[in-house]
Amino acid sequence: MQLHLWTGLAVGLYIVLLSVTGSLSVLRPDVHRWFVPRSVAVEGTRLTGDALQDAVRNTYPLYEVTNVFERRRPDSPVMVTLQRDGETVERLFDPYALRDLGLTYPPITEAMEWVVDLHDNLLADTTGRIVNGVGALLFLMLAITGAIVWWPGVNRVRHSLVPGKPAKSARFARRLHNALGIWILALALIWAVTAVYFSFPDPFEWTIDYFDADLTDARRPADWLVRFLVNVHFGRSWGMTVKWVWVALGLVPAVLFVTGGITWWARVVRRQRAGAAIADRPGEPSVALADEGVRN
């Protein structure tokens, strides 16, 4: 109980950060698809070569055109590199309609890349990735100890799987914390283990190689499992519905931190204050102890 409590308090804000950024990161490919045109309507004549260069210069008269990159697919937009006052800009251009399609990397995609870097590396490259690995180990320990603390006994398992009627009380927060934690336990374990793998892949690779009977071939016995777990971590391989579900589930650890904090405040801090109040006024009952949120 104490190990789970203090681990949660120690890494709680870190978990909230990874929870929110992880949820947003699930939509990374879709944000790029939604806001960056990947194709153009194949209508009329597609300009190429010098004619395309002239059309680009006419479209961006205030810029110096330093590069025009034509792709092989007929429905692909042209990538244009422009320069002005020492600043370089990359934009997309429709070679059929001869019009600008916007930035190659609009602000929202750059913001998404920043969120992904924050989630993966804490904006600190290799050092941040190592810190994330340690945090993942602590999160793994938090999930395991949480399952141990949750176990109510065989006769009360069904009762502990639901939070009960919503109420504005610490008791409901505790029941919600317990129910959400156990329902998401399997996914939380996968998130933790794969996060450790991303930060410290060598022990996993050595283990897989150890059980590989033939190191000379391209197939390894557990590669399929690693791919499956990584796909589960990101939730990106089973369509848009699953992605939105993963976005919601990714926020559950943040909810667990909030409900766990409420439970800790009611069980520890409020009781200590109530005890101190009784000690200061011997013989007087404390109303605080009667609060439903303080009770188990």
C-alpha beads as a LAMMPS data file, in Angstrom:
LAMMPS data file: protein, C-alpha beads

296 atoms
295 bonds

1 atom types
1 bond types

-500.0 500.0 xlo xhi
-500.0 500.0 ylo yhi
-500.0 500.0 zlo zhi

Masses

1 110.0

Atoms # bond

1 1 1 0.000 0.000 0.000
2 1 1 2.705 2.514 1.003
3 1 1 4.877 1.613 -2.013
4 1 1 1.956 2.239 -4.375
5 1 1 1.043 5.462 -2.589
6 1 1 4.477 7.054 -2.567
7 1 1 5.351 5.897 -6.073
8 1 1 2.135 7.462 -7.333
9 1 1 2.856 10.732 -5.563
10 1 1 6.455 10.773 -6.821
11 1 1 5.711 10.207 -10.500
12 1 1 2.110 11.443 -10.624
13 1 1 2.682 14.669 -12.564
14 1 1 5.051 12.844 -14.910
15 1 1 2.324 10.278 -15.592
16 1 1 -0.187 13.055 -16.279
17 1 1 2.244 14.586 -18.780
18 1 1 2.839 11.262 -20.553
19 1 1 -0.884 10.456 -20.427
20 1 1 -1.993 13.653 -22.167
21 1 1 0.845 13.768 -24.709
22 1 1 0.449 10.050 -25.436
23 1 1 -3.241 10.487 -26.183
24 1 1 -2.495 13.310 -28.600
25 1 1 0.358 11.376 -30.218
26 1 1 -2.032 8.635 -31.316
27 1 1 -3.427 11.097 -33.878
28 1 1 -0.034 12.140 -35.250
29 1 1 -0.385 10.500 -38.717
30 1 1 -3.956 11.722 -39.028
31 1 1 -3.075 15.332 -38.208
32 1 1 -0.546 15.271 -41.034
33 1 1 -3.132 13.750 -43.360
34 1 1 -5.854 16.225 -42.336
35 1 1 -3.780 19.391 -42.664
36 1 1 -1.153 18.587 -45.319
37 1 1 -2.499 17.838 -48.837
38 1 1 -1.083 14.574 -50.150
39 1 1 -2.756 14.622 -53.534
40 1 1 -4.229 17.004 -56.085
41 1 1 -7.001 16.620 -58.634
42 1 1 -5.643 15.289 -61.919
43 1 1 -7.480 17.686 -64.204
44 1 1 -6.045 19.313 -67.301
45 1 1 -2.330 19.532 -68.052
46 1 1 0.326 18.990 -65.412
47 1 1 3.121 21.512 -65.855
48 1 1 6.687 20.249 -65.655
49 1 1 10.204 21.564 -66.190
50 1 1 10.684 25.204 -67.166
51 1 1 6.937 25.815 -67.520
52 1 1 6.434 24.700 -63.935
53 1 1 9.339 26.871 -62.770
54 1 1 7.770 29.925 -64.436
55 1 1 4.349 29.181 -62.919
56 1 1 5.865 28.858 -59.457
57 1 1 7.718 32.175 -59.818
58 1 1 4.518 33.883 -60.922
59 1 1 2.654 32.457 -57.906
60 1 1 5.305 33.626 -55.425
61 1 1 6.597 36.910 -56.912
62 1 1 7.909 38.197 -53.580
63 1 1 10.129 35.160 -53.014
64 1 1 13.216 33.682 -54.602
65 1 1 12.437 30.156 -55.774
66 1 1 15.436 28.026 -54.762
67 1 1 14.039 24.558 -55.473
68 1 1 11.079 22.916 -57.184
69 1 1 10.765 19.215 -56.389
70 1 1 8.553 17.255 -58.776
71 1 1 7.285 13.886 -57.651
72 1 1 6.732 10.905 -59.921
73 1 1 3.079 10.301 -59.019
74 1 1 0.784 12.413 -61.220
75 1 1 -1.541 13.236 -58.307
76 1 1 1.247 14.395 -55.964
77 1 1 1.693 18.108 -55.210
78 1 1 4.987 19.813 -55.985
79 1 1 7.263 20.810 -53.107
80 1 1 8.601 24.349 -53.467
81 1 1 11.413 25.917 -51.462
82 1 1 11.260 29.705 -51.228
83 1 1 13.602 32.252 -49.705
84 1 1 13.066 35.823 -48.584
85 1 1 15.103 38.069 -46.293
86 1 1 17.286 35.140 -45.294
87 1 1 14.330 32.957 -44.272
88 1 1 13.488 29.681 -46.020
89 1 1 9.900 28.516 -46.470
90 1 1 8.642 25.215 -47.895
91 1 1 5.212 25.142 -49.523
92 1 1 3.102 22.793 -51.630
93 1 1 1.985 23.725 -55.134
94 1 1 -0.712 22.316 -57.422
95 1 1 0.890 21.789 -60.879
96 1 1 -2.545 21.476 -62.534
97 1 1 -4.521 24.358 -61.014
98 1 1 -1.316 26.419 -60.565
99 1 1 -2.145 27.452 -57.018
100 1 1 -0.543 27.416 -53.598
101 1 1 -1.644 24.589 -51.265
102 1 1 -0.101 25.864 -48.057
103 1 1 2.923 25.111 -45.930
104 1 1 4.609 21.724 -46.132
105 1 1 4.665 21.741 -42.340
106 1 1 1.861 23.994 -41.058
107 1 1 1.952 25.161 -37.421
108 1 1 -0.438 22.452 -36.230
109 1 1 1.805 19.673 -37.554
110 1 1 4.849 21.309 -36.006
111 1 1 2.941 21.510 -32.723
112 1 1 2.092 17.824 -33.017
113 1 1 5.759 16.957 -33.628
114 1 1 6.635 18.954 -30.498
115 1 1 4.060 16.979 -28.490
116 1 1 5.431 13.687 -29.827
117 1 1 9.007 14.701 -28.958
118 1 1 7.845 15.699 -25.477
119 1 1 6.163 12.318 -25.067
120 1 1 9.032 10.258 -26.474
121 1 1 12.106 12.168 -25.316
122 1 1 10.916 14.884 -22.899
123 1 1 12.458 17.351 -25.387
124 1 1 15.906 16.146 -24.285
125 1 1 16.932 13.630 -26.971
126 1 1 18.793 10.585 -25.612
127 1 1 18.800 11.819 -22.011
128 1 1 15.053 12.310 -22.093
129 1 1 14.564 8.847 -23.575
130 1 1 16.560 7.334 -20.693
131 1 1 14.517 9.286 -18.145
132 1 1 11.392 8.002 -19.858
133 1 1 12.681 4.447 -19.477
134 1 1 13.126 4.924 -15.739
135 1 1 9.697 6.516 -15.534
136 1 1 8.225 3.547 -17.417
137 1 1 9.770 1.162 -14.884
138 1 1 8.190 3.158 -12.062
139 1 1 4.865 3.159 -13.907
140 1 1 5.157 -0.623 -14.278
141 1 1 5.746 -0.954 -10.549
142 1 1 2.797 1.353 -9.903
143 1 1 0.505 -0.820 -12.032
144 1 1 1.608 -4.050 -10.336
145 1 1 1.334 -2.683 -6.804
146 1 1 -2.008 -1.125 -7.702
147 1 1 -3.359 -4.531 -8.697
148 1 1 -2.118 -5.987 -5.399
149 1 1 -3.680 -3.171 -3.381
150 1 1 -6.941 -3.470 -5.315
151 1 1 -7.463 -7.208 -4.643
152 1 1 -10.557 -7.311 -2.399
153 1 1 -10.887 -11.049 -1.961
154 1 1 -12.796 -13.568 -4.052
155 1 1 -16.210 -12.664 -2.652
156 1 1 -15.905 -8.940 -3.386
157 1 1 -14.306 -8.941 -6.853
158 1 1 -17.529 -8.139 -8.727
159 1 1 -18.377 -5.367 -6.280
160 1 1 -14.940 -3.784 -6.780
161 1 1 -15.175 -3.701 -10.564
162 1 1 -17.693 -0.857 -10.596
163 1 1 -17.359 2.582 -8.961
164 1 1 -20.981 2.772 -7.881
165 1 1 -23.290 5.752 -8.134
166 1 1 -21.430 8.988 -9.021
167 1 1 -21.110 11.332 -6.082
168 1 1 -19.058 14.342 -5.102
169 1 1 -17.106 12.553 -2.386
170 1 1 -13.694 11.102 -1.697
171 1 1 -15.295 7.676 -1.312
172 1 1 -16.550 7.734 -4.900
173 1 1 -13.150 9.010 -6.065
174 1 1 -11.506 6.008 -4.358
175 1 1 -13.955 3.530 -5.900
176 1 1 -13.536 5.145 -9.334
177 1 1 -9.754 4.983 -8.920
178 1 1 -9.899 1.286 -8.069
179 1 1 -12.337 0.374 -10.854
180 1 1 -10.570 2.335 -13.611
181 1 1 -7.200 1.037 -12.503
182 1 1 -8.183 -2.619 -12.697
183 1 1 -10.076 -2.251 -15.983
184 1 1 -7.090 -0.633 -17.668
185 1 1 -4.464 -2.799 -15.956
186 1 1 -3.602 -4.991 -18.959
187 1 1 -3.202 -1.986 -21.248
188 1 1 -1.194 -0.108 -18.623
189 1 1 1.196 -3.054 -18.339
190 1 1 1.646 -3.102 -22.120
191 1 1 2.237 0.654 -22.190
192 1 1 4.847 0.337 -19.445
193 1 1 6.695 -2.660 -20.915
194 1 1 6.809 -1.216 -24.441
195 1 1 7.954 2.160 -23.083
196 1 1 10.823 0.370 -21.347
197 1 1 11.559 -1.388 -24.644
198 1 1 11.704 1.931 -26.533
199 1 1 14.217 3.302 -24.007
200 1 1 16.258 0.171 -23.309
201 1 1 15.846 -2.200 -26.294
202 1 1 19.073 -4.186 -25.799
203 1 1 17.884 -6.477 -22.956
204 1 1 14.790 -7.370 -24.977
205 1 1 16.855 -8.034 -28.109
206 1 1 19.321 -10.200 -26.176
207 1 1 16.459 -12.212 -24.697
208 1 1 14.865 -12.789 -28.089
209 1 1 18.220 -13.840 -29.578
210 1 1 18.788 -16.231 -26.693
211 1 1 15.677 -18.204 -27.661
212 1 1 16.422 -18.034 -31.400
213 1 1 17.702 -21.420 -32.538
214 1 1 19.142 -20.052 -35.790
215 1 1 20.756 -16.618 -35.612
216 1 1 21.674 -16.713 -39.300
217 1 1 18.130 -16.421 -40.653
218 1 1 16.039 -13.244 -40.806
219 1 1 13.236 -14.558 -38.602
220 1 1 13.179 -14.519 -34.816
221 1 1 10.649 -16.364 -32.633
222 1 1 9.283 -13.348 -30.766
223 1 1 9.407 -10.570 -33.343
224 1 1 5.679 -10.944 -34.004
225 1 1 4.981 -10.398 -30.313
226 1 1 7.118 -7.259 -30.203
227 1 1 5.332 -5.852 -33.268
228 1 1 1.946 -6.655 -31.743
229 1 1 2.774 -4.982 -28.424
230 1 1 4.158 -1.900 -30.168
231 1 1 0.976 -1.658 -32.267
232 1 1 -1.103 -1.943 -29.097
233 1 1 0.985 0.805 -27.482
234 1 1 0.133 3.259 -30.268
235 1 1 -3.315 1.947 -31.181
236 1 1 -2.744 2.895 -34.816
237 1 1 -3.261 -0.384 -36.645
238 1 1 -6.997 -1.022 -36.356
239 1 1 -8.756 1.963 -37.847
240 1 1 -9.969 5.365 -36.709
241 1 1 -12.480 4.066 -34.157
242 1 1 -9.756 2.282 -32.205
243 1 1 -7.604 5.417 -32.356
244 1 1 -10.320 7.517 -30.720
245 1 1 -10.784 4.812 -28.086
246 1 1 -7.024 4.909 -27.431
247 1 1 -7.153 8.705 -27.137
248 1 1 -9.755 8.328 -24.386
249 1 1 -7.995 5.414 -22.670
250 1 1 -4.711 7.293 -22.774
251 1 1 -6.203 9.918 -20.461
252 1 1 -7.155 7.337 -17.820
253 1 1 -3.732 7.458 -16.057
254 1 1 -4.236 11.205 -15.593
255 1 1 -7.680 10.507 -14.087
256 1 1 -6.112 7.886 -11.828
257 1 1 -3.628 10.453 -10.542
258 1 1 -6.414 12.901 -9.731
259 1 1 -8.646 10.318 -8.030
260 1 1 -5.653 8.822 -6.240
261 1 1 -4.683 12.277 -4.994
262 1 1 -8.201 12.866 -3.666
263 1 1 -8.107 9.495 -1.896
264 1 1 -4.697 10.240 -0.369
265 1 1 -5.863 13.674 0.796
266 1 1 -8.962 12.230 2.451
267 1 1 -7.265 9.221 4.038
268 1 1 -3.986 10.770 5.132
269 1 1 -3.967 14.544 5.178
270 1 1 -7.506 15.121 6.442
271 1 1 -7.198 12.421 9.083
272 1 1 -3.925 13.865 10.309
273 1 1 -5.487 17.294 10.557
274 1 1 -8.503 15.868 12.331
275 1 1 -6.225 14.037 14.760
276 1 1 -4.268 17.199 15.412
277 1 1 -7.498 19.089 16.065
278 1 1 -8.578 16.467 18.628
279 1 1 -5.189 16.688 20.333
280 1 1 -5.513 20.470 20.548
281 1 1 -9.039 20.254 21.982
282 1 1 -9.195 17.133 24.184
283 1 1 -12.682 15.958 25.008
284 1 1 -14.304 17.527 21.910
285 1 1 -15.481 15.229 19.094
286 1 1 -14.169 15.975 15.621
287 1 1 -16.795 16.477 12.933
288 1 1 -14.181 15.855 10.264
289 1 1 -13.929 12.175 11.179
290 1 1 -17.582 11.712 10.352
291 1 1 -17.102 12.848 6.756
292 1 1 -17.985 10.070 4.361
293 1 1 -14.974 10.850 2.233
294 1 1 -12.627 9.906 5.079
295 1 1 -14.136 6.481 5.589
296 1 1 -12.894 3.383 3.760

Bonds

1 1 1 2
2 1 2 3
3 1 3 4
4 1 4 5
5 1 5 6
6 1 6 7
7 1 7 8
8 1 8 9
9 1 9 10
10 1 10 11
11 1 11 12
12 1 12 13
13 1 13 14
14 1 14 15
15 1 15 16
16 1 16 17
17 1 17 18
18 1 18 19
19 1 19 20
20 1 20 21
21 1 21 22
22 1 22 23
23 1 23 24
24 1 24 25
25 1 25 26
26 1 26 27
27 1 27 28
28 1 28 29
29 1 29 30
30 1 30 31
31 1 31 32
32 1 32 33
33 1 33 34
34 1 34 35
35 1 35 36
36 1 36 37
37 1 37 38
38 1 38 39
39 1 39 40
40 1 40 41
41 1 41 42
42 1 42 43
43 1 43 44
44 1 44 45
45 1 45 46
46 1 46 47
47 1 47 48
48 1 48 49
49 1 49 50
50 1 50 51
51 1 51 52
52 1 52 53
53 1 53 54
54 1 54 55
55 1 55 56
56 1 56 57
57 1 57 58
58 1 58 59
59 1 59 60
60 1 60 61
61 1 61 62
62 1 62 63
63 1 63 64
64 1 64 65
65 1 65 66
66 1 66 67
67 1 67 68
68 1 68 69
69 1 69 70
70 1 70 71
71 1 71 72
72 1 72 73
73 1 73 74
74 1 74 75
75 1 75 76
76 1 76 77
77 1 77 78
78 1 78 79
79 1 79 80
80 1 80 81
81 1 81 82
82 1 82 83
83 1 83 84
84 1 84 85
85 1 85 86
86 1 86 87
87 1 87 88
88 1 88 89
89 1 89 90
90 1 90 91
91 1 91 92
92 1 92 93
93 1 93 94
94 1 94 95
95 1 95 96
96 1 96 97
97 1 97 98
98 1 98 99
99 1 99 100
100 1 100 101
101 1 101 102
102 1 102 103
103 1 103 104
104 1 104 105
105 1 105 106
106 1 106 107
107 1 107 108
108 1 108 109
109 1 109 110
110 1 110 111
111 1 111 112
112 1 112 113
113 1 113 114
114 1 114 115
115 1 115 116
116 1 116 117
117 1 117 118
118 1 118 119
119 1 119 120
120 1 120 121
121 1 121 122
122 1 122 123
123 1 123 124
124 1 124 125
125 1 125 126
126 1 126 127
127 1 127 128
128 1 128 129
129 1 129 130
130 1 130 131
131 1 131 132
132 1 132 133
133 1 133 134
134 1 134 135
135 1 135 136
136 1 136 137
137 1 137 138
138 1 138 139
139 1 139 140
140 1 140 141
141 1 141 142
142 1 142 143
143 1 143 144
144 1 144 145
145 1 145 146
146 1 146 147
147 1 147 148
148 1 148 149
149 1 149 150
150 1 150 151
151 1 151 152
152 1 152 153
153 1 153 154
154 1 154 155
155 1 155 156
156 1 156 157
157 1 157 158
158 1 158 159
159 1 159 160
160 1 160 161
161 1 161 162
162 1 162 163
163 1 163 164
164 1 164 165
165 1 165 166
166 1 166 167
167 1 167 168
168 1 168 169
169 1 169 170
170 1 170 171
171 1 171 172
172 1 172 173
173 1 173 174
174 1 174 175
175 1 175 176
176 1 176 177
177 1 177 178
178 1 178 179
179 1 179 180
180 1 180 181
181 1 181 182
182 1 182 183
183 1 183 184
184 1 184 185
185 1 185 186
186 1 186 187
187 1 187 188
188 1 188 189
189 1 189 190
190 1 190 191
191 1 191 192
192 1 192 193
193 1 193 194
194 1 194 195
195 1 195 196
196 1 196 197
197 1 197 198
198 1 198 199
199 1 199 200
200 1 200 201
201 1 201 202
202 1 202 203
203 1 203 204
204 1 204 205
205 1 205 206
206 1 206 207
207 1 207 208
208 1 208 209
209 1 209 210
210 1 210 211
211 1 211 212
212 1 212 213
213 1 213 214
214 1 214 215
215 1 215 216
216 1 216 217
217 1 217 218
218 1 218 219
219 1 219 220
220 1 220 221
221 1 221 222
222 1 222 223
223 1 223 224
224 1 224 225
225 1 225 226
226 1 226 227
227 1 227 228
228 1 228 229
229 1 229 230
230 1 230 231
231 1 231 232
232 1 232 233
233 1 233 234
234 1 234 235
235 1 235 236
236 1 236 237
237 1 237 238
238 1 238 239
239 1 239 240
240 1 240 241
241 1 241 242
242 1 242 243
243 1 243 244
244 1 244 245
245 1 245 246
246 1 246 247
247 1 247 248
248 1 248 249
249 1 249 250
250 1 250 251
251 1 251 252
252 1 252 253
253 1 253 254
254 1 254 255
255 1 255 256
256 1 256 257
257 1 257 258
258 1 258 259
259 1 259 260
260 1 260 261
261 1 261 262
262 1 262 263
263 1 263 264
264 1 264 265
265 1 265 266
266 1 266 267
267 1 267 268
268 1 268 269
269 1 269 270
270 1 270 271
271 1 271 272
272 1 272 273
273 1 273 274
274 1 274 275
275 1 275 276
276 1 276 277
277 1 277 278
278 1 278 279
279 1 279 280
280 1 280 281
281 1 281 282
282 1 282 283
283 1 283 284
284 1 284 285
285 1 285 286
286 1 286 287
287 1 287 288
288 1 288 289
289 1 289 290
290 1 290 291
291 1 291 292
292 1 292 293
293 1 293 294
294 1 294 295
295 1 295 296
